[in-house]
Amino acid sequence: MNVDEHLVIKTLVMEDEKGDPLLMLMHGDKKISTKALARVLGVKIVSPCDPQKTHKHTGYVVGGISPFGTRKHLKVYVEESIMNLPKIYINAGKKGLLAEMSPGDLASILKPVPVNVAI
């Protein structure tokens, strides 16, 4: 797509030690500090969901996860710096299908909680 990887936002399905799922939106060129995210959430551990649980919670397959229209209502967290970008490209529910939008539109639809957990 010839798009800066920093503007491509990946949707990651994570879970805490109790198995409670959440969505984390992160820059395509960054990783999540699970320790920092756990501290922010006030839990002991946060880890990625396995592909079967991911599908169960979202209705999407890994590589094509959209934060919109998930099977279950999931709390959404977003790396704070994403909200300062002029535009973003985010998965639209299928591998290789990206939607261009403003971070403001993302915020008004999903009401994500901003966090600083990128590495």
Order of alpha helices (4+ residues) and beta strands (2+ residues): beta-beta-alpha-beta-alpha-beta-beta-beta-alpha-beta
